[in-house]
Amino acid sequence: MSETLSIHPELGQEVAIGEIDHELHRLWEADDARTNASLINLAVYSEEPDCLVRNSQAVRELTREHACRALLIGIEDDAPETSIRAWITAHCHLRDGRKSVCCEQIAFHLAGRATGRLRNTVFAHLNSDLPLILWWQGELSPIFNERFYSLIDRFVFDSSDWSEPMPSLERILEANDSSSRLVVQDLSWTRCYQFRVSVASLFDDPVALASLDSVDSIRIVHHPKHRLTALQLLAWLANQAGWRDGLELGLADGRKDGFSFETEGGHTIEAVLVADSDAAALGLLEISAGDVRVEVSREAGSSHLMRTLRSPGHDFEAPGPADPDAPADLIGEQLSRGGRNTLYRKMLPRMLKLLER
């Protein structure tokens, strides 16, 4: 891995750790046509091989819309030899066809026992005047502790990458509870944003709104990798509608999850989650209430979704934007929205109960 990084042009110039700031200064002096732009610190953490090159390419795209100082962190914890290496470069994009606006990038590779110096070595190169957004990739490891997350303003992760999401999400809940500064963002939650917006807009229709108390079934179709996104969407629906958890439904088909809820009036709602390898991350949300059906659907790979309301004498159908599929594009969407993400924090305990069942 180290030999490959030495010659990869994507990472730029390799520099000694103690010379990073000096070499960055020289980088900007070398070209008067460049303007250095930063609104945030964006750190990308991964323990996967070849992550630095892949993440540099992702950051290059992100900096088209989001000016930042980027820190790429590659960890090789089980390496037999201890080493810390660093590279610097700038991602530049033309503005008005004249002057290029550039964002700094520092890439770090920490191997062996050097991973214990992550906080003092890597985070020492943050732009101290700017907030830190950290994009964590892969399983949540022991490196995620109070000393680590106490420096972070927004912690972004993707629970769909985790083999055992329950304990990792519980750790993140504890971190969020113990830090008034930390905002957490799950890309699995971001993937259902446009579905949630679409459902809310459909229930603005008086016909759909009048049917809410008589909902009797819910069906969600999802890709097998994105079961947590489907569970989060279901937990959000139950919270927003004020439904209580009922009994788990026993389904023989291994591709299906069954749940039930109760309304305040004691009415039972059955919910089924169906895994489909040909579906988008979220392929379908169908809410039935007697002869009224509210539906949001998306074909795999499509850039839009369909919003549908069907009832006797009243039909409505309209397209809407779909959430992107690529994690880097989801990060870009989240950077554009910002916010404290209180709705996710409210939904998460309910989702964990569904996950446990």
Residue pairs with C-beta under 8 A, 6 or more apart in sequence:
1 49
1 50
1 76
1 109
2 83
2 85
2 109
2 111
4 50
5 11
5 52
5 53
5 85
5 87
5 109
6 14
8 53
10 53
10 56
10 57
10 89
11 52
11 53
11 56
11 87
11 89
11 107
12 87
12 88
12 89
12 90
12 105
12 107
13 23
13 27
13 87
13 88
13 89
14 85
14 86
14 87
15 23
15 86
15 87
15 88
16 86
17 84
17 86
17 121
20 86
20 88
20 106
20 125
21 125
23 88
24 88
24 104
24 106
27 88
27 90
27 104
28 34
28 36
33 99
33 100
34 90
34 92
34 99
34 100
34 101
34 102
35 99
35 100
35 101
35 102
36 90
36 102
36 103
36 104
37 67
37 101
37 102
37 103
38 67
38 68
38 69
38 103
38 104
38 127
38 130
39 66
39 67
39 68
39 130
40 66
40 67
40 68
40 69
40 130
40 131
40 132
40 133
40 335
41 68
41 69
41 71
41 126
41 127
41 130
41 131
41 132
41 133
42 59
42 62
42 66
42 68
42 69
42 70
42 71
42 133
42 135
43 70
43 71
43 72
43 73
43 122
43 123
43 126
43 132
43 133
43 134
43 135
44 51
44 55
44 58
44 59
44 70
44 71
44 72
44 73
44 134
44 135
44 137
45 73
45 75
45 134
45 135
45 136
45 137
46 55
46 73
46 74
46 75
46 137
46 138
47 74
47 75
47 76
47 77
47 137
47 138
47 139
47 141
48 137
48 138
49 76
51 72
51 74
51 137
52 72
52 74
52 87
52 107
52 109
55 72
55 137
56 72
56 89
56 105
56 107
58 327
58 328
58 331
59 68
59 70
59 72
59 91
59 103
59 105
60 91
61 328
61 332
62 68
62 328
62 331
62 332
62 335
63 70
63 91
63 93
63 103
64 93
65 332
65 335
65 336
66 332
66 335
66 336
67 101
67 103
68 103
69 103
69 104
69 105
69 106
69 126
69 127
69 130
70 91
70 103
70 104
70 105
70 106
71 105
71 106
71 107
71 108
71 122
71 123
71 125
71 126
72 105
72 106
72 107
72 108
73 108
73 110
73 118
73 122
74 107
74 108
74 109
74 110
75 110
75 115
75 118
75 143
76 109
76 110
76 111
76 112
76 115
77 112
77 115
77 141
78 112
79 111
79 112
80 112
81 111
81 112
82 111
82 112
82 113
82 114
83 109
83 110
83 111
83 112
83 114
84 108
84 109
84 110
84 111
84 114
84 117
84 121
85 108
85 109
86 106
86 107
86 108
86 109
87 106
87 107
88 104
88 105
88 106
88 107
89 105
89 107
90 102
90 103
90 104
90 105
91 102
91 103
91 105
92 100
92 101
92 102
92 103
93 100
93 101
93 102
94 100
94 101
95 101
106 125
108 121
108 122
110 117
110 118
110 121
110 122
114 121
115 143
118 143
118 148
119 147
119 148
119 151
123 132
123 151
126 132
126 151
131 153
131 154
132 151
132 152
132 153
132 154
133 152
133 153
133 154
133 156
133 335
134 152
134 154
134 155
134 156
135 156
135 157
135 331
136 144
136 155
136 156
136 157
137 157
137 158
137 161
137 327
138 161
139 161
139 162
139 163
139 168
140 157
140 162
140 168
140 171
140 172
144 171
144 175
146 175
146 178
149 155
149 175
149 179
149 182
150 179
150 181
152 181
152 182
153 181
153 182
153 183
154 182
154 183
154 184
154 185
155 172
155 175
155 182
155 183
155 184
155 185
156 184
156 185
156 187
156 331
156 334
157 172
157 184
157 185
157 186
157 187
158 186
158 187
158 188
158 327
159 165
159 168
159 169
159 186
159 187
159 188
159 228
160 187
160 188
160 225
160 226
160 228
160 229
162 168
165 228
165 355
166 352
166 355
166 356
169 348
169 352
170 352
172 184
173 348
173 349
173 352
175 182
175 184
176 182
176 184
176 345
183 339
183 340
183 341
184 341
184 344
184 345
185 334
185 341
185 344
186 228
186 232
186 344
187 327
187 330
187 331
187 334
188 226
188 228
188 229
188 232
189 229
189 232
189 344
189 347
190 323
190 330
190 333
190 334
191 226
191 229
191 281
191 282
191 323
191 330
192 229
192 232
192 233
192 236
192 282
192 323
193 323
193 333
194 305
194 320
194 321
194 322
194 323
195 233
195 282
195 285
195 296
195 305
195 323
196 233
196 236
197 320
198 296
198 305
198 307
198 320
199 237
199 285
199 287
199 294
199 296
201 307
201 320
202 208
202 294
202 296
202 307
202 309
202 316
203 209
203 212
203 294
205 309
205 316
207 292
207 309
207 311
207 314
208 292
208 294
208 309
208 311
211 289
211 290
211 292
211 294
211 311
212 241
212 289
213 263
213 265
213 267
214 267
214 289
214 290
214 292
215 241
215 263
215 269
215 287
215 288
215 289
216 267
216 268
216 269
216 270
216 288
216 289
216 290
217 269
217 270
217 271
217 272
217 286
217 287
217 288
218 234
218 237
218 269
218 270
218 271
218 272
218 285
218 286
218 287
218 288
219 271
219 272
219 274
219 284
219 285
219 286
219 288
220 230
220 233
220 234
220 271
220 272
220 273
220 274
220 282
220 284
220 285
220 286
221 274
221 276
221 279
221 282
221 283
221 284
222 229
222 230
222 273
222 274
222 275
222 276
222 279
222 281
222 282
222 283
223 275
223 276
223 277
223 279
223 280
223 281
223 282
223 283
223 300
224 255
224 275
224 276
224 277
225 281
226 281
226 282
227 257
227 273
227 275
228 351
228 355
229 281
229 282
230 273
230 282
231 257
231 273
231 351
231 354
231 355
232 347
232 351
233 282
233 285
234 259
234 271
234 273
234 351
234 354
235 347
235 348
235 350
235 351
235 353
235 354
236 343
236 347
237 243
237 287
238 245
238 261
238 350
239 346
239 347
239 350
241 263
242 263
242 264
243 261
243 262
243 263
243 269
244 261
244 262
244 263
244 264
245 259
245 260
245 261
245 262
245 353
245 354
245 357
246 259
246 260
246 261
246 262
246 268
246 269
247 260
248 258
248 259
248 260
248 357
249 258
249 259
249 260
249 270
249 272
250 258
251 257
251 258
251 272
255 274
255 275
255 276
256 272
256 273
256 274
256 275
257 272
257 273
258 270
258 271
258 272
258 273
259 270
259 271
259 272
259 273
259 354
259 357
260 268
260 269
260 270
260 271
261 268
261 269
261 271
262 268
262 269
263 269
276 283
278 300
279 300
280 298
280 299
280 300
280 301
280 302
280 322
280 325
281 323
281 325
282 298
283 297
283 298
283 299
283 300
284 295
284 296
284 297
284 298
285 295
285 296
285 297
286 293
286 294
286 295
287 293
287 294
287 295
291 311
291 312
292 309
292 310
292 311
293 308
293 309
293 310
293 311
294 308
294 309
295 306
295 307
295 308
295 309
295 310
296 305
296 306
296 307
296 308
297 305
297 306
297 308
298 304
298 305
298 306
298 322
301 325
302 322
303 321
303 322
304 319
304 320
304 321
304 322
305 319
305 320
305 321
305 322
306 317
306 318
306 319
306 320
307 316
307 317
307 318
307 319
307 320
308 316
308 317
309 315
309 316
309 317
323 330
323 333
324 330
324 332
324 333
